[in-house]
């Protein structure tokens, strides 16, 4: 059974950097075709995709946030870490991590889908 | 970025009703579309991928269809536990993008 659990600070001040950790079990990030990613959701608003790291250490970021985001993995600890710099109050949100797997391929790409979500961790940005 | 537009943004329905939610992509995404369900105060859960393939464990009253730019999520007979917000998401191109959500409420 695949499970993921997010953790991190609940309250940060504007301009600070946050580090969110996704601890997972039930799979290995060394397995071909697997990834772990992050999505956030401000209160009462829609979901926003942030970043994704793959089994081979390839990474993808939201272009609008790329300068401020870093995603890394520690396969020995079964963890993925997301760092976001220069936090703003509008980024108050619940941050989710999730397990991705390949569900399609063509001659150009493999296509990844998020099939299991963590419960989320709430981050408030306020002075 | 590919823009995903869902309609309606909300709807009211009764238990037993057939419900359809549409999702339109700003450019063709073949079949690389997923649907997620989110109940209040809970994390989303995965329902459908590849436009029409049910995630393991999802009841068969849920179905998805479409390809290219236009997609539909159908709930054939609404049950009390289906009242939630539904999101579509494309995973054809990075960054992955979500629709704005459709809230299904009790009439």
gemmi code that builds the backbone of each chain (N, CA, C; Angstrom):
import gemmi

chains = {
    "A": [
        ("UNK", (0.845, -1.201, 0.000), (0.000, 0.000, 0.000), (0.879, 1.249, 0.000)),
        ("UNK", (0.607, 2.124, -0.915), (1.369, 3.362, -1.033), (0.773, 4.417, -0.118)),
        ("UNK", (1.620, 5.030, 0.703), (1.198, 6.159, 1.524), (2.250, 7.259, 1.451)),
        ("UNK", (1.779, 8.491, 1.615), (2.647, 9.657, 1.639), (2.174, 10.581, 2.749)),
        ("UNK", (3.126, 11.221, 3.395), (2.781, 12.141, 4.478), (3.654, 13.376, 4.386)),
        ("UNK", (2.999, 14.527, 4.327), (3.687, 15.805, 4.245), (3.955, 16.370, 5.635)),
        ("UNK", (5.051, 17.090, 5.747), (5.353, 17.778, 6.997), (6.134, 19.042, 6.686)),
        ("UNK", (6.058, 19.989, 7.625), (6.760, 21.248, 7.451), (6.234, 22.277, 8.407)),
        ("UNK", (6.720, 23.501, 8.307), (6.268, 24.547, 9.226), (4.824, 24.930, 8.948)),
        ("UNK", (4.092, 25.235, 9.995), (2.693, 25.644, 9.816), (2.564, 27.145, 9.616)),
        ("UNK", (3.557, 27.894, 10.137), (3.509, 29.346, 10.048), (4.889, 29.872, 9.667)),
        ("UNK", (4.942, 30.672, 8.627), (6.193, 31.315, 8.224), (5.923, 32.788, 7.955)),
        ("UNK", (6.979, 33.577, 8.045), (6.840, 35.009, 7.792), (7.095, 35.306, 6.318)),
        ("UNK", (6.531, 36.377, 5.819), (6.813, 36.771, 4.428), (8.311, 36.911, 4.205)),
        ("UNK", (8.732, 36.511, 3.023), (10.117, 36.495, 2.529), (10.922, 35.293, 3.021)),
        ("UNK", (10.390, 34.544, 3.984), (11.126, 33.382, 4.463), (11.087, 32.232, 3.457)),
        ("UNK", (11.972, 31.282, 3.699), (12.037, 30.052, 2.893), (11.383, 28.919, 3.673)),
        ("UNK", (10.572, 28.103, 2.975), (9.997, 26.931, 3.629), (10.589, 25.665, 3.030)),
        ("UNK", (10.670, 24.666, 3.884), (11.104, 23.348, 3.453), (10.024, 22.353, 3.842)),
        ("UNK", (9.455, 21.713, 2.830), (8.403, 20.721, 3.039), (8.962, 19.343, 2.735)),
        ("UNK", (8.612, 18.401, 3.587), (9.090, 17.026, 3.416), (7.918, 16.099, 3.145)),
        ("UNK", (8.106, 15.231, 2.186), (7.135, 14.188, 1.858), (7.792, 12.851, 2.165)),
        ("UNK", (7.311, 12.195, 3.212), (7.806, 10.870, 3.582), (6.858, 9.831, 3.010)),
        ("UNK", (7.397, 8.865, 2.308), (6.526, 7.903, 1.629), (6.907, 6.472, 1.963)),
        ("UNK", (5.970, 5.588, 1.713), (6.199, 4.153, 1.894), (5.378, 3.397, 0.868)),
        ("UNK", (5.753, 2.152, 0.652), (5.027, 1.303, -0.280), (5.576, 1.323, -1.697)),
        ("UNK", (6.603, 2.120, -1.928), (7.256, 2.140, -3.239), (8.666, 2.710, -3.063)),
        ("UNK", (9.460, 2.564, -4.111), (10.801, 3.111, -4.107), (10.947, 4.113, -5.250)),
        ("UNK", (11.628, 5.199, -4.966), (11.888, 6.195, -6.000), (13.085, 5.828, -6.862)),
        ("UNK", (13.535, 4.604, -6.752), (14.540, 4.099, -7.680), (13.892, 3.215, -8.749)),
        ("UNK", (12.597, 2.988, -8.615), (11.877, 2.142, -9.575), (11.559, 2.920, -10.840)),
        ("UNK", (11.857, 2.336, -11.973), (11.587, 2.994, -13.251), (10.110, 3.351, -13.388)),
        ("UNK", (9.873, 4.604, -13.830), (8.497, 5.014, -14.107), (7.747, 5.580, -12.923)),
        ("UNK", (8.468, 5.901, -11.879), (7.843, 6.424, -10.661), (8.289, 7.864, -10.413)),
        ("UNK", (7.413, 8.663, -9.844), (7.757, 10.022, -9.469), (7.014, 10.449, -8.222)),
        ("UNK", (7.460, 11.558, -7.635), (6.768, 12.203, -6.512), (6.685, 13.682, -6.826)),
        ("UNK", (5.498, 14.244, -6.627), (5.306, 15.645, -6.946), (4.551, 16.395, -5.874)),
        ("UNK", (4.464, 17.730, -6.072), (3.808, 18.622, -5.123), (2.747, 19.461, -5.838)),
        ("UNK", (1.659, 19.651, -5.117), (0.526, 20.462, -5.563), (0.064, 21.269, -4.367)),
        ("UNK", (-0.427, 22.484, -4.590), (-0.950, 23.272, -3.477), (-2.345, 23.773, -3.777)),
        ("UNK", (-3.012, 24.190, -2.685), (-4.383, 24.661, -2.802), (-4.638, 25.744, -1.764)),
        ("UNK", (-4.732, 26.995, -2.183), (-5.116, 28.059, -1.250), (-6.523, 27.814, -0.739)),
        ("UNK", (-6.859, 28.336, 0.434), (-8.185, 28.109, 0.997), (-9.303, 28.521, 0.037)),
        ("UNK", (-10.201, 27.595, -0.245), (-11.346, 27.876, -1.093), (-11.039, 28.013, -2.576)),
        ("UNK", (-9.813, 27.690, -2.960), (-9.434, 27.874, -4.363), (-9.051, 26.544, -5.005)),
        ("UNK", (-8.688, 26.632, -6.281), (-8.386, 25.437, -7.053), (-6.966, 24.929, -6.777)),
        ("UNK", (-6.690, 23.767, -7.339), (-5.399, 23.133, -7.186), (-4.378, 23.740, -8.149)),
        ("UNK", (-3.139, 23.802, -7.701), (-2.049, 24.335, -8.516), (-0.871, 23.365, -8.467)),
        ("UNK", (-0.422, 22.926, -9.639), (0.708, 22.006, -9.736), (2.014, 22.754, -9.559)),
        ("UNK", (2.951, 22.191, -8.773), (4.193, 22.892, -8.450), (5.434, 22.238, -9.056)),
        ("UNK", (5.656, 20.973, -8.763), (6.920, 20.346, -9.146), (6.787, 18.835, -9.106)),
        ("UNK", (7.746, 18.169, -9.791), (7.734, 16.705, -9.887), (9.163, 16.217, -10.053)),
        ("UNK", (9.527, 15.186, -9.306), (10.841, 14.582, -9.446), (10.654, 13.114, -9.809)),
        ("UNK", (11.471, 12.639, -10.732), (11.324, 11.301, -11.260), (12.357, 10.337, -10.679)),
        ("UNK", (12.131, 9.082, -10.945), (12.990, 8.005, -10.462), (14.439, 8.200, -10.889)),
        ("UNK", (14.649, 8.830, -12.060), (16.004, 9.012, -12.597), (16.588, 10.379, -12.240)),
        ("UNK", (15.938, 11.083, -11.286), (16.344, 12.398, -10.789), (16.043, 13.528, -11.770)),
        ("UNK", (15.353, 13.242, -12.847), (14.863, 14.313, -13.693), (13.808, 15.097, -12.913)),
        ("UNK", (13.677, 16.381, -13.241), (12.778, 17.240, -12.478), (11.988, 18.145, -13.423)),
        ("UNK", (10.799, 18.490, -13.007), (9.980, 19.449, -13.716), (9.403, 20.430, -12.708)),
        ("UNK", (9.328, 21.710, -13.127), (8.822, 22.757, -12.251), (7.758, 23.587, -12.958)),
        ("UNK", (6.873, 24.187, -12.159), (5.986, 25.195, -12.694), (6.840, 26.371, -13.151)),
        ("UNK", (6.725, 26.787, -14.416), (7.582, 27.868, -14.911), (7.449, 29.157, -14.102)),
        ("UNK", (6.247, 29.451, -13.631), (6.035, 30.701, -12.887), (6.720, 30.686, -11.531)),
        ("UNK", (7.080, 29.516, -11.021), (7.697, 29.392, -9.702), (9.100, 28.811, -9.755)),
        ("UNK", (9.560, 28.505, -10.950), (10.798, 27.738, -11.094), (11.986, 28.369, -10.369)),
        ("UNK", (12.072, 29.720, -10.418), (13.216, 30.392, -9.794), (13.239, 30.181, -8.287)),
        ("UNK", (12.093, 29.889, -7.707), (11.970, 29.831, -6.246), (11.857, 28.415, -5.698)),
        ("UNK", (11.732, 27.427, -6.551), (11.486, 26.052, -6.117), (12.702, 25.173, -6.333)),
        ("UNK", (12.905, 24.259, -5.393), (13.881, 23.196, -5.568), (13.258, 21.904, -5.036)),
        ("UNK", (13.286, 20.864, -5.840), (12.787, 19.560, -5.403), (13.942, 18.573, -5.436)),
        ("UNK", (14.063, 17.807, -4.368), (15.128, 16.819, -4.265), (14.565, 15.537, -3.668)),
        ("UNK", (15.305, 14.449, -3.834), (14.891, 13.184, -3.260), (16.026, 12.559, -2.461)),
        ("UNK", (15.644, 11.817, -1.453), (16.577, 11.019, -0.664), (15.997, 9.613, -0.650)),
        ("UNK", (16.491, 8.795, -1.539), (15.885, 7.468, -1.682), (16.149, 6.592, -0.464)),
        ("UNK", (17.262, 6.812, 0.201), (17.566, 5.995, 1.385), (16.599, 6.290, 2.532)),
        ("UNK", (16.125, 7.526, 2.591), (15.170, 7.910, 3.636), (13.728, 7.808, 3.144)),
        ("UNK", (13.535, 7.517, 1.861), (12.196, 7.497, 1.257), (11.502, 8.839, 1.484)),
        ("UNK", (12.194, 9.890, 1.104), (11.665, 11.241, 1.263), (11.916, 12.087, 0.013)),
        ("UNK", (10.998, 13.022, -0.200), (11.180, 14.071, -1.201), (11.006, 15.409, -0.486)),
        ("UNK", (11.881, 16.332, -0.796), (11.858, 17.636, -0.137), (11.616, 18.731, -1.172)),
        ("UNK", (10.715, 19.631, -0.838), (10.441, 20.803, -1.675), (10.821, 22.047, -0.885)),
        ("UNK", (11.651, 22.861, -1.482), (12.043, 24.135, -0.880), (11.491, 25.274, -1.727)),
        ("UNK", (10.863, 26.226, -1.047), (10.322, 27.392, -1.741), (10.809, 28.651, -1.042)),
        ("UNK", (11.443, 29.510, -1.798), (12.013, 30.731, -1.222), (11.037, 31.888, -1.308)),
        ("UNK", (11.328, 32.932, -0.533), (10.618, 34.208, -0.626), (9.093, 34.036, -0.582)),
        ("UNK", (8.617, 33.417, 0.470), (7.187, 33.145, 0.607), (6.387, 34.439, 0.772)),
        ("UNK", (5.172, 34.417, 0.199), (4.267, 35.569, 0.228), (2.950, 35.154, 0.881)),
        ("UNK", (2.257, 36.076, 1.541), (0.980, 35.709, 2.179), (-0.025, 35.050, 1.236)),
        ("UNK", (-0.004, 35.394, -0.059), (-0.951, 34.771, -0.984), (-0.648, 33.295, -1.210)),
        ("UNK", (0.494, 32.841, -0.713), (0.871, 31.436, -0.857), (0.478, 30.604, 0.356)),
        ("UNK", (-0.309, 31.203, 1.222), (-0.959, 30.428, 2.269), (-1.827, 29.368, 1.608)),
        ("UNK", (-1.584, 28.112, 1.962), (-2.253, 27.033, 1.237), (-2.019, 25.709, 1.948)),
        ("UNK", (-2.758, 24.697, 1.507), (-2.437, 23.324, 1.857), (-1.558, 22.761, 0.743)),
        ("UNK", (-0.453, 22.170, 1.148), (0.508, 21.623, 0.199), (0.421, 20.094, 0.249)),
        ("UNK", (0.202, 19.502, -0.921), (0.065, 18.059, -1.037), (1.235, 17.464, -1.817)),
        ("UNK", (1.686, 16.291, -1.391), (2.579, 15.530, -2.242), (1.843, 14.279, -2.727)),
        ("UNK", (2.362, 13.687, -3.786), (1.676, 12.536, -4.348), (2.604, 11.639, -5.143)),
        ("UNK", (2.168, 10.412, -5.311), (2.894, 9.394, -6.069), (2.446, 9.442, -7.527)),
        ("UNK", (3.403, 9.449, -8.423), (3.130, 9.435, -9.856), (3.613, 8.124, -10.458)),
        ("UNK", (2.891, 7.672, -11.472), (3.334, 6.514, -12.233), (3.071, 6.737, -13.716)),
        ("UNK", (3.800, 6.037, -14.518), (3.636, 6.140, -15.966), (2.355, 5.432, -16.373)),
        ("UNK", (1.517, 6.147, -17.132), (0.274, 5.541, -17.615), (0.155, 5.635, -19.124)),
        ("UNK", (1.194, 6.116, -19.777), (1.138, 6.200, -21.225), (2.493, 6.565, -21.777)),
        ("UNK", (2.674, 6.280, -23.053), (3.940, 6.607, -23.705), (3.705, 6.719, -25.191)),
        ("UNK", (4.488, 7.575, -25.819), (4.532, 7.605, -27.270), (5.995, 7.798, -27.664)),
        ("UNK", (6.238, 8.101, -28.911), (7.634, 8.183, -29.338), (8.331, 9.427, -28.796)),
        ("UNK", (7.525, 10.320, -28.164), (8.130, 11.552, -27.652), (8.327, 11.531, -26.146)),
        ("UNK", (7.381, 10.957, -25.418), (7.343, 11.129, -23.971), (6.782, 9.905, -23.258)),
        ("UNK", (7.049, 9.889, -21.942), (6.279, 9.067, -21.023), (5.319, 10.026, -20.315)),
        ("UNK", (4.119, 9.522, -19.976), (3.098, 10.372, -19.382), (2.785, 9.888, -17.974)),
        ("UNK", (2.937, 10.814, -17.036), (2.828, 10.496, -15.620), (1.525, 11.018, -15.038)),
        ("UNK", (0.950, 10.198, -14.175), (-0.335, 10.502, -13.536), (-0.195, 10.299, -12.032)),
        ("UNK", (-0.828, 11.206, -11.273), (-0.761, 11.144, -9.815), (-1.890, 10.272, -9.302)),
        ("UNK", (-1.568, 9.106, -8.812), (-2.612, 8.169, -8.415), (-2.852, 8.105, -6.921)),
        ("UNK", (-1.883, 8.565, -6.119), (-2.059, 8.532, -4.669), (-1.624, 9.874, -4.098)),
        ("UNK", (-2.470, 10.442, -3.241), (-2.221, 11.738, -2.626), (-1.911, 11.570, -1.143)),
        ("UNK", (-1.063, 12.481, -0.626), (-0.942, 12.599, 0.806), (-2.108, 13.404, 1.357)),
        ("UNK", (-2.169, 13.516, 2.688), (-3.276, 14.233, 3.330), (-3.081, 15.740, 3.301)),
        ("UNK", (-1.862, 16.184, 3.057), (-1.588, 17.608, 2.950), (-1.082, 18.213, 4.248)),
        ("UNK", (-0.351, 19.316, 4.098), (0.110, 20.079, 5.244), (-0.212, 21.544, 4.987)),
        ("UNK", (-0.741, 22.214, 5.995), (-1.172, 23.598, 5.823), (-0.055, 24.552, 6.212)),
        ("UNK", (0.209, 25.498, 5.333), (1.225, 26.511, 5.567), (0.559, 27.883, 5.532)),
        ("UNK", (0.736, 28.630, 6.590), (0.232, 30.008, 6.652), (1.413, 30.953, 6.578)),
        ("UNK", (1.315, 31.925, 5.681), (2.362, 32.924, 5.529), (1.825, 34.246, 6.070)),
        ("UNK", (2.377, 34.678, 7.181), (1.866, 35.886, 7.832), (2.938, 36.456, 8.744)),
        ("UNK", (2.934, 37.770, 8.829), (3.877, 38.424, 9.736), (3.311, 38.519, 11.152)),
    ],
    "B": [
        ("UNK", (1.313, 27.653, -21.168), (0.611, 26.659, -20.359), (-0.734, 26.337, -21.004)),
        ("UNK", (-1.168, 25.100, -20.833), (-2.487, 24.692, -21.315), (-3.530, 25.094, -20.285)),
        ("UNK", (-4.550, 25.808, -20.742), (-5.632, 26.234, -19.852), (-6.730, 25.177, -19.864)),
        ("UNK", (-7.222, 24.839, -18.673), (-8.303, 23.868, -18.522), (-9.529, 24.582, -17.981)),
        ("UNK", (-10.627, 24.455, -18.694), (-11.860, 25.146, -18.319), (-12.948, 24.127, -18.034)),
        ("UNK", (-13.467, 24.165, -16.822), (-14.542, 23.263, -16.435), (-15.869, 23.987, -16.419)),
        ("UNK", (-16.917, 23.251, -16.735), (-18.262, 23.788, -16.595), (-19.228, 22.668, -16.233)),
        ("UNK", (-20.252, 22.999, -15.422), (-20.404, 24.288, -14.751), (-19.424, 24.402, -13.588)),
        ("UNK", (-19.380, 25.562, -12.951), (-18.536, 25.708, -11.764), (-19.205, 25.098, -10.546)),
        ("UNK", (-20.524, 25.011, -10.603), (-21.267, 24.329, -9.549), (-22.590, 23.832, -10.106)),
        ("UNK", (-23.126, 22.832, -9.465), (-24.435, 22.321, -9.856), (-25.118, 21.715, -8.642)),
        ("UNK", (-26.433, 21.730, -8.691), (-27.245, 21.094, -7.651), (-27.942, 19.890, -8.247)),
        ("UNK", (-27.879, 18.787, -7.543), (-28.486, 17.559, -8.047), (-29.010, 16.730, -6.893)),
        ("UNK", (-29.870, 15.808, -7.220), (-30.470, 14.926, -6.219), (-29.848, 13.535, -6.296)),
        ("UNK", (-29.947, 12.825, -5.196), (-29.498, 11.426, -5.194), (-30.236, 10.674, -6.303)),
        ("UNK", (-29.487, 9.927, -7.084), (-30.066, 9.183, -8.195), (-29.959, 9.888, -9.531)),
        ("UNK", (-29.653, 11.168, -9.528), (-29.545, 11.916, -10.780), (-28.304, 11.494, -11.563)),
        ("UNK", (-28.382, 11.691, -12.869), (-27.211, 11.556, -13.734), (-26.570, 12.928, -13.839)),
        ("UNK", (-25.261, 12.976, -13.617), (-24.536, 14.243, -13.587), (-23.409, 14.203, -14.615)),
        ("UNK", (-23.277, 15.302, -15.357), (-22.156, 15.394, -16.294), (-21.414, 16.701, -16.053)),
        ("UNK", (-20.111, 16.614, -16.091), (-19.215, 17.753, -15.924), (-18.300, 17.783, -17.145)),
        ("UNK", (-18.125, 18.955, -17.711), (-17.278, 19.045, -18.893), (-15.969, 19.762, -18.571)),
        ("UNK", (-14.977, 19.430, -19.342), (-13.637, 20.004, -19.193), (-13.088, 20.229, -20.590)),
        ("UNK", (-12.622, 21.429, -20.840), (-12.086, 21.771, -22.149), (-10.654, 22.248, -22.017)),
        ("UNK", (-9.787, 21.717, -22.853), (-8.387, 22.124, -22.872), (-8.162, 23.170, -23.955)),
        ("UNK", (-7.238, 24.090, -23.705), (-6.968, 25.173, -24.655), (-6.201, 24.688, -25.879)),
        ("UNK", (-5.651, 23.487, -25.811), (-5.051, 22.847, -26.972), (-5.191, 21.338, -26.809)),
        ("UNK", (-4.999, 20.629, -27.890), (-5.226, 19.191, -27.860), (-4.273, 18.485, -26.904)),
        ("UNK", (-4.833, 17.587, -26.102), (-4.030, 16.831, -25.143), (-4.227, 15.323, -25.351)),
        ("UNK", (-4.683, 14.961, -26.519), (-4.950, 13.550, -26.842), (-5.883, 12.989, -25.768)),
        ("UNK", (-5.424, 12.056, -24.987), (-6.253, 11.459, -23.930), (-5.635, 11.642, -22.554)),
        ("UNK", (-4.655, 12.552, -22.445), (-3.891, 12.659, -21.201), (-4.596, 13.580, -20.209)),
        ("UNK", (-5.738, 13.100, -19.752), (-6.571, 13.854, -18.826), (-6.967, 12.973, -17.654)),
        ("UNK", (-6.922, 13.592, -16.462), (-7.324, 12.908, -15.231), (-8.440, 13.677, -14.549)),
        ("UNK", (-9.214, 12.949, -13.761), (-10.264, 13.548, -12.928), (-9.985, 13.204, -11.466)),
        ("UNK", (-10.211, 14.196, -10.594), (-10.019, 14.022, -9.165), (-11.273, 14.479, -8.425)),
        ("UNK", (-11.508, 13.847, -7.277), (-12.630, 14.207, -6.404), (-12.076, 14.751, -5.101)),
        ("UNK", (-12.668, 15.813, -4.599), (-12.256, 16.357, -3.313), (-13.470, 16.649, -2.453)),
        ("UNK", (-13.525, 16.017, -1.292), (-14.572, 16.284, -0.331), (-14.104, 17.364, 0.630)),
        ("UNK", (-15.039, 18.109, 1.236), (-14.637, 19.243, 2.104), (-13.679, 18.814, 3.200)),
        ("UNK", (-12.594, 19.587, 3.326), (-11.622, 19.334, 4.373), (-10.725, 18.132, 4.143)),
        ("UNK", (-10.809, 17.525, 2.962), (-10.050, 16.322, 2.673), (-9.127, 16.547, 1.491)),
        ("UNK", (-8.108, 15.707, 1.391), (-7.249, 15.724, 0.209), (-8.013, 15.172, -0.994)),
        ("UNK", (-7.637, 15.615, -2.169), (-8.247, 15.015, -3.366), (-7.919, 13.527, -3.459)),
        ("UNK", (-8.769, 12.821, -4.199), (-8.480, 11.425, -4.549), (-8.603, 11.267, -6.055)),
        ("UNK", (-7.928, 10.296, -6.578), (-7.875, 10.093, -8.019), (-9.021, 9.217, -8.468)),
        ("UNK", (-9.696, 9.640, -9.542), (-10.846, 8.905, -10.055), (-10.548, 8.214, -11.381)),
        ("UNK", (-10.047, 9.005, -12.320), (-9.931, 8.550, -13.712), (-8.643, 9.102, -14.299)),
        ("UNK", (-7.994, 8.307, -15.150), (-6.861, 8.769, -15.931), (-7.018, 8.289, -17.374)),
        ("UNK", (-6.183, 8.816, -18.231), (-6.298, 8.515, -19.662), (-7.723, 8.750, -20.168)),
        ("UNK", (-8.328, 9.783, -19.620), (-9.669, 10.258, -20.001), (-10.801, 9.324, -19.606)),
        ("UNK", (-10.553, 8.012, -19.588), (-11.674, 7.091, -19.386), (-11.350, 5.868, -18.539)),
        ("UNK", (-10.136, 5.747, -18.047), (-9.745, 4.564, -17.264), (-9.949, 4.834, -15.789)),
        ("UNK", (-10.762, 3.996, -15.155), (-11.035, 4.176, -13.729), (-9.835, 3.761, -12.886)),
        ("UNK", (-9.501, 4.598, -11.935), (-8.520, 4.236, -10.921), (-9.081, 3.031, -10.163)),
        ("UNK", (-8.178, 2.149, -9.754), (-8.587, 0.973, -8.996), (-9.416, 1.365, -7.778)),
        ("UNK", (-10.538, 0.697, -7.612), (-11.385, 0.940, -6.457), (-12.473, 1.976, -6.660)),
        ("UNK", (-12.454, 2.662, -7.782), (-13.471, 3.684, -8.052), (-14.745, 3.011, -8.571)),
        ("UNK", (-15.891, 3.376, -8.020), (-17.138, 2.724, -8.433), (-17.445, 2.927, -9.918)),
        ("UNK", (-18.116, 1.968, -10.495), (-18.383, 1.990, -11.939), (-19.430, 3.019, -12.336)),
        ("UNK", (-20.089, 3.659, -11.362), (-21.033, 4.732, -11.733), (-20.286, 5.953, -12.265)),
        ("UNK", (-18.976, 6.013, -12.016), (-18.153, 7.074, -12.584), (-17.631, 6.623, -13.950)),
        ("UNK", (-17.675, 7.529, -14.906), (-17.086, 7.241, -16.209), (-16.572, 8.523, -16.824)),
        ("UNK", (-15.598, 8.368, -17.692), (-15.022, 9.506, -18.383), (-14.971, 9.247, -19.871)),
        ("UNK", (-15.043, 10.321, -20.622), (-14.968, 10.193, -22.071), (-14.319, 11.427, -22.660)),
        ("UNK", (-13.990, 11.326, -23.938), (-13.439, 12.468, -24.655), (-12.013, 12.244, -25.101)),
        ("UNK", (-11.589, 13.109, -25.984), (-10.200, 13.125, -26.433), (-9.965, 14.440, -27.158)),
        ("UNK", (-8.698, 14.783, -27.321), (-8.389, 16.050, -27.984), (-8.514, 17.221, -27.029)),
        ("UNK", (-9.605, 17.968, -27.133), (-9.786, 19.126, -26.258), (-11.019, 19.050, -25.368)),
        ("UNK", (-11.927, 18.153, -25.619), (-13.193, 18.127, -24.895), (-13.405, 16.798, -24.171)),
        ("UNK", (-13.721, 16.909, -22.887), (-13.817, 15.742, -22.030), (-15.044, 15.866, -21.131)),
        ("UNK", (-15.546, 14.709, -20.713), (-16.729, 14.658, -19.862), (-16.514, 13.656, -18.747)),
        ("UNK", (-16.913, 14.065, -17.543), (-17.024, 13.156, -16.406), (-18.511, 12.935, -16.167)),
        ("UNK", (-18.921, 11.686, -16.082), (-20.315, 11.345, -15.838), (-20.437, 10.507, -14.578)),
        ("UNK", (-21.397, 10.880, -13.750), (-21.801, 10.051, -12.615), (-23.198, 9.547, -12.968)),
        ("UNK", (-23.340, 8.251, -13.143), (-24.581, 7.732, -13.729), (-25.771, 7.840, -12.785)),
        ("UNK", (-25.526, 7.653, -11.498), (-26.594, 7.729, -10.508), (-25.976, 8.234, -9.215)),
        ("UNK", (-26.203, 9.506, -8.936), (-25.517, 10.192, -7.844), (-25.866, 9.568, -6.489)),
        ("UNK", (-24.830, 9.334, -5.711), (-25.002, 8.822, -4.366), (-24.612, 9.902, -3.360)),
        ("UNK", (-25.086, 9.785, -2.111), (-24.776, 10.832, -1.117), (-23.279, 11.092, -0.960)),
        ("UNK", (-22.467, 10.063, -1.085), (-21.019, 10.237, -0.901), (-20.338, 10.896, -2.101)),
        ("UNK", (-21.083, 11.162, -3.157), (-20.505, 11.788, -4.348), (-20.560, 13.312, -4.314)),
        ("UNK", (-21.216, 13.870, -3.312), (-21.262, 15.326, -3.227), (-19.890, 15.825, -2.813)),
        ("UNK", (-19.272, 16.567, -3.739), (-17.862, 16.921, -3.614), (-17.529, 17.908, -4.728)),
        ("UNK", (-16.267, 18.307, -4.766), (-15.773, 19.122, -5.873), (-14.909, 18.239, -6.765)),
        ("UNK", (-15.085, 18.394, -8.064), (-14.377, 17.579, -9.038), (-13.453, 18.468, -9.874)),
        ("UNK", (-12.228, 17.984, -10.079), (-11.232, 18.714, -10.858), (-10.741, 17.852, -12.021)),
        ("UNK", (-10.584, 18.478, -13.173), (-9.862, 17.824, -14.252), (-8.430, 18.348, -14.273)),
        ("UNK", (-7.536, 17.569, -14.836), (-6.142, 17.972, -14.936), (-5.530, 17.335, -16.178)),
        ("UNK", (-4.778, 18.145, -16.932), (-4.066, 17.580, -18.073), (-2.639, 17.231, -17.661)),
        ("UNK", (-2.151, 16.114, -18.171), (-0.755, 15.727, -17.923), (-0.043, 15.425, -19.239)),
        ("UNK", (-0.512, 16.094, -20.280), (0.137, 15.947, -21.583), (1.412, 16.777, -21.678)),
        ("UNK", (1.341, 17.981, -21.113), (2.469, 18.904, -21.187), (2.765, 19.468, -19.802)),
        ("UNK", (4.047, 19.816, -19.590), (4.407, 20.529, -18.367), (4.297, 22.043, -18.619)),
        ("UNK", (3.807, 22.814, -17.624), (3.329, 22.342, -16.308), (1.959, 21.697, -16.405)),
        ("UNK", (1.758, 20.645, -15.612), (0.422, 20.083, -15.514), (-0.521, 21.192, -15.025)),
        ("UNK", (-1.745, 21.203, -15.509), (-2.685, 22.248, -15.130), (-4.045, 21.664, -14.820)),
        ("UNK", (-4.726, 22.329, -13.867), (-6.031, 21.896, -13.389), (-7.123, 22.823, -13.892)),
        ("UNK", (-8.316, 22.277, -13.994), (-9.482, 23.106, -14.166), (-9.842, 23.777, -12.850)),
        ("UNK", (-10.806, 24.710, -12.910), (-11.173, 25.473, -11.733), (-12.060, 24.731, -10.749)),
        ("UNK", (-12.515, 23.551, -11.127), (-13.338, 22.751, -10.224), (-14.826, 22.892, -10.486)),
        ("UNK", (-15.552, 21.832, -10.198), (-17.014, 21.818, -10.252), (-17.534, 21.278, -8.934)),
        ("UNK", (-18.288, 22.101, -8.230), (-18.834, 21.689, -6.947), (-20.201, 21.073, -7.169)),
        ("UNK", (-20.368, 19.833, -6.744), (-21.643, 19.134, -6.862), (-22.326, 19.192, -5.500)),
        ("UNK", (-23.455, 19.882, -5.459), (-24.161, 20.105, -4.211), (-25.498, 19.388, -4.206)),
        ("UNK", (-26.031, 19.216, -3.005), (-27.318, 18.539, -2.846), (-28.448, 19.507, -3.150)),
        ("UNK", (-29.359, 19.058, -3.999), (-30.534, 19.886, -4.301), (-31.549, 19.751, -3.164)),
    ],
}
model = gemmi.Model(1)
for chain_id, residues in chains.items():
    chain = gemmi.Chain(chain_id)
    for i, (resn, *xyz) in enumerate(residues, 1):
        res = gemmi.Residue()
        res.name, res.seqid = resn, gemmi.SeqId(i, " ")
        for name, pos in zip(("N", "CA", "C"), xyz):
            atom = gemmi.Atom()
            atom.name, atom.element = name, gemmi.Element(name[0])
            atom.pos, atom.b_iso = gemmi.Position(*pos), 0.0
            res.add_atom(atom)
        chain.add_residue(res)
    model.add_chain(chain)
structure = gemmi.Structure()
structure.add_model(model)
structure.setup_entities()
